Amino acid sequence: MTNLSSLVVRPSTLDEVPQLNQMIIESARVLSRGFYTEQEAESAIRYVFGVDTALVKDGSYFTATLDGVLAGCGGWSRRRTLYGGDQRPMGEDEILDPAHDPARIRAFFIAPSAARRGVGRAVFEACKQAALSHGYRRLELMATLPGVPFYQVLGFEKVEDVADTLPDGVTIRFERMRLTIG
């Protein structure tokens, strides 16, 4: 658990998944402006952006509150799935080997009212420490375009550009990124 003045990061619970998904929708609609078209953002909300409850059940998804108000969420995973919420996870459920595989950073979203206030960094630090404690020394993620600058500041480097054509025919762009942490 992280507690910096009024910022608290703690493991998420299944009961709060509906609240988290609602905050993710708001985050995607507001913070994606200028990076994705409205059609791309709405399609991603429908098919990609959302909580993967497997992470909540694993205890590896975190909720951040700022002054007691939901401010963000994000997680890490030992599973091969790289991105996607319950509505459309992308990847396999196989457990990764920390000797060879990077842990996954998953589903980071910040409430627009909490953007640029240290919430994302605090959630990332909780994920990084948990991954390190499980033996992982590398992290990998599929960054949304609005997330790329944040992940670059953390030291992540682009591996490749990715375009995912969603079931409604809309293509959404991402960057696959990696970071060595130990």
N, C-alpha and C positions, 0 to 999 in steps of 0.2 A: 504494500500500500504506500502511495506517495501522498504527502500532505504538505503543500507549500502555501502558507497563509490560508487563503480561501479556496485553493485548488485541491481537490481530492480525486485520486485515481484508485479504483478498486475493481475487483472482478465483477463482471456483469451477471445478472440473474435472468432466468428465463421469463420471469414475470415482467421485466422491463423491456423485453424485445419489441412490443408494439410501440412504446415511446421512442426507443432507439431508431426503429424504422421510420417513424414520423420525422424525427430530427434529421435522419439521412436524406429524406425527400427534400426537406427545406434547405439543407446544406447543398445538395446537388443542384437545386433550382437557382439558388442565389450565387454560390461560389463558383459555379461552372460558367457563368456569363463571361463571354469574351474568349472562352476556351472551346466550348461546345455550342452548337446551335440549340435552340429550344427543342427542336425535334430530337436531336441526339441525346440531350439531357433526359427528356421524358422517356425515350426508349430505354436508356440505360437504367432509369429508375424502375421501369417495368421488368427488365430482364437481368440486370447485373447488380445494381447498387442495393444493398440490404445486408442484414445480419445473417451470417451462417451460424445457425444454432449449434452446430457441432462444436464450434469454438467455445460457445458459452458452456456447453456440457463438459468440455475438456478443461474449463477453468482458465482458458487462455485468451478470453475476450474481456476488455476493460471498458468501464464507464467512467467518464470524467465529469465532475460537477464543479462549478465555479460559483461561489456564494450560495451553494445549495441548489443551483439550477443546472439541469442537464446541459453540458457544454461540448461533449464530444465522446467518441468511442473509437476503438480500434483493437486489433489483436495480433497474435502471432500463432503459428501452427506448426505441428510436427507432421501434418498430413500433406500429401503431394498437391492437393488442390491449391491453385495459385490465386484465383479470384472468383468472385460471384457469391451471391447470397443464397438463401434457401431456394429461391425461385429458379436458379440456374447456376449451380456450382460448376466451375470449369477446372477439370483435372480429376485425378483419382483420389480415393480415400486412403490409399496405401500410406503407412507410416514411414517417414524419412529416416535415414541413418545419419546421425550427426557427424560421423567420421567422413562421409562423402557428400552429403547433401546440405544445402542451405535451408534453414528454417524459413517459413513464409511469414511475411508481414501482410496482414489482411484487413480490409474494410475499415480504413481510417476515414472518419468524417467528423467535421467540427461544425458546431452550430454557428451560423453567420454572426451572431452577437458575441461570440467568444473567439472569433478568428484573430490571429496574431497576438494572442495573450498568453502563449506558452502551453496551451492545452495539448496540442499535437505533440510537442516535444516531451511533455510529461508522460503521455500515453506511450510514445515510442520508447522512452527510457524504461518503463515498466515491462514492455515487451522484450526489449533487448536484454534486460537483466534476467528475465525468465528463460529466454532462449539460451543464454550463457549458462545458466544453472542446470540446463538439460544437456549441456555438452556441445551446443551449436556454436560455431565460430564464424559462420557466414549467414547473411540474410538475403532473401530475394523477394521481390514484390512486383506487382503489375500496377504501375502508377497511372492514375487519371491525369489528364493534362494539367488541371489546376493543382494537382499534388506534386508535380515534377519539381518546381522550384523549392518546395519544402524538403523533399527528399534529397535534392542536391546539397542543400545547406547541411544536412545530416551526414553527408559524405557518400551517398549512393551514386553509382555511376550507371549510365545507360548501357544496356546489353543489346537491345534491339527495339525498333518500333514495331508495334503490333496493331493490326486492324481486325476487329471482331465484327462480323456481320451478324446482327441479331435476328431472331426469328421473324421480325416484321420487315426485314430487308434493310434497316438502317445500320450503317457501319459506324462503330465508335473506335476512336484511336486511343491507344495506351502506350506507355513505355515500360518495358521490362527492365528492372534495375537490380543491382546487387551491391552489397557492402560487406567487407570483412570486419568482424567485431572482436576477434581475439586470436 
